[in-house]
Amino acid sequence: MTFSNLDSPFASRYGSAEMRALWSDALKRLYWRRIWVALAEAQALAGVVTPEQAADLKANADKLDVNRSLEIEKEIGHDLMAEVKAFAEQIRPFVPRRYTVLGTDGFGRSDTREKLRYFFEVDRHWVTLASLAALAEDGAIERQKLADAIRKYGIDPEKPNPLTV
């Protein structure tokens, strides 16, 4: 499968070859990586990474694995985060020490908006639970409704408070 053209019925019928290439999966991912290289170069100037590390990242940024990115995207439903993960997978074998994610890639709590909302307890289930808790405190409903909602929505009552994690 080629990723150098935008795959769309409208693009194939109405788009020029140049426009299809401009909006292709491969070029989109390449531009993201160029942004990350620019970030690494700025971090090298600030002493966060070495100039050699930034140069190595730049030298390998064009080595796309769009198939792997699309596999990850199917799992998580987010194209940019899929590319971040695919790029990290490519880098990991060349890091001579332990590879620790420092939170700038969204791994974990913010891979998707859905996970982020759950983490901060602002998704539809947590909002429903908060509303039911307020109603129970006012005596408008029985407290058993809270337990029922926790069970129904699969809410972990032992989940740490997101403001203290």
C-alpha positions in Angstrom: 0.0 0.0 0.0 1.3 3.5 -0.9 0.9 6.4 1.5 2.2 9.1 -0.8 -1.3 10.0 -1.9 -4.4 11.0 -0.1 -6.9 8.1 -0.3 -10.3 9.6 -0.9 -12.9 9.3 -3.6 -13.0 13.1 -3.9 -9.2 13.3 -4.1 -8.9 10.7 -6.8 -11.6 12.3 -8.9 -11.0 16.0 -8.3 -7.5 16.4 -6.7 -4.3 16.9 -8.6 -1.4 14.6 -8.0 0.3 17.4 -6.2 -2.7 18.0 -3.8 -3.0 14.3 -3.1 0.7 14.1 -2.2 0.4 17.2 -0.1 -2.4 15.7 2.0 -1.0 12.2 2.1 -0.5 10.1 5.3 3.3 10.0 4.7 3.8 13.7 4.3 1.5 14.6 7.3 3.6 12.3 9.5 6.9 13.6 8.1 5.8 17.2 9.0 5.0 16.1 12.5 8.4 14.6 12.8 10.1 17.7 11.5 8.3 19.7 14.3 9.6 17.2 16.8 13.1 17.6 15.4 12.8 21.4 15.7 11.8 20.9 19.4 14.7 18.6 20.0 17.1 21.1 18.4 15.7 23.8 20.8 16.0 21.4 23.7 19.7 20.9 22.7 20.3 24.6 22.8 18.7 24.7 26.3 20.8 21.7 27.4 17.9 19.3 27.9 19.3 16.9 25.3 22.7 16.7 23.7 23.3 18.2 20.3 24.3 14.6 19.2 20.9 13.3 20.3 19.1 16.0 18.4 21.2 15.4 15.3 20.5 11.6 15.5 16.8 12.3 15.8 17.0 14.5 12.7 19.0 11.9 10.8 16.3 9.3 11.4 13.1 11.3 11.3 12.4 10.5 7.6 12.3 6.8 8.3 8.5 6.4 8.4 6.7 3.2 9.2 3.2 4.3 8.1 1.9 0.7 8.4 2.8 0.6 12.1 1.4 4.0 12.7 -1.9 3.0 11.1 -2.0 -0.2 13.3 -1.6 1.9 16.4 -4.1 4.4 15.2 -6.7 1.6 14.9 -6.0 0.7 18.5 -6.2 4.2 20.0 -8.3 6.1 17.4 -5.8 9.1 17.2 -3.5 9.7 14.3 -1.0 12.0 15.9 -0.7 9.9 19.1 -0.2 6.9 16.9 2.7 8.5 15.1 4.2 9.6 18.4 4.1 6.0 19.6 5.4 4.6 16.3 8.3 7.1 16.4 9.1 6.2 20.0 9.1 2.5 19.1 11.7 3.3 16.4 13.9 5.2 18.8 13.7 2.9 21.8 16.2 0.2 20.5 18.9 2.9 20.0 18.7 4.4 23.4 21.7 2.9 25.3 20.0 3.2 28.7 16.6 2.8 30.2 14.0 4.6 28.1 11.7 6.6 30.4 8.7 8.5 29.1 8.5 11.9 30.7 4.9 12.7 29.9 5.2 14.8 26.8 3.9 12.1 24.5 0.5 11.5 26.1 1.3 7.8 26.9 -1.1 6.7 29.7 -3.6 9.2 30.9 -4.0 11.4 27.8 -3.6 9.2 24.8 -7.1 10.2 23.9 -9.6 12.8 25.0 -11.7 10.0 26.4 -8.9 8.8 28.7 -8.1 12.3 29.7 -11.7 13.0 30.7 -11.9 9.8 32.6 -8.6 10.5 34.4 -9.8 14.0 35.5 -13.3 12.6 36.3 -15.2 14.8 33.8 -16.5 12.2 31.4 -20.2 11.5 31.2 -20.1 8.7 33.8 -18.2 10.8 36.4 -20.5 13.7 35.8 -23.6 11.5 36.2 -22.1 10.1 39.4 -21.4 13.6 40.7 -25.0 14.6 39.9 -26.4 11.6 41.6 -24.2 12.3 44.7 -25.6 15.8 44.9 -29.2 14.5 44.6 -28.5 11.9 47.3 -27.0 14.5 49.6 -30.2 16.6 49.2 -32.3 13.6 49.9 -33.9 13.6 46.5 -32.8 10.0 45.7 -31.6 7.0 47.7 -27.8 6.5 48.1 -28.2 3.1 46.6 -28.5 4.8 43.2 -24.8 5.8 43.6 -23.7 2.2 44.1 -25.9 1.2 41.1 -24.3 3.9 38.9 -20.8 2.9 40.0 -21.5 -0.7 39.1 -23.3 0.2 35.8 -20.5 2.5 34.6 -17.6 0.4 35.8 -16.2 3.3 37.9 -13.4 2.3 40.2 -14.2 3.7 43.7 -10.5 3.2 44.7 -9.2 5.4 41.8 -6.9 8.1 43.2 -8.0 11.7 43.1 -6.6 13.1 39.9 -5.5 16.3 41.7 -3.3 14.3 44.1 -1.6 12.0 41.6 
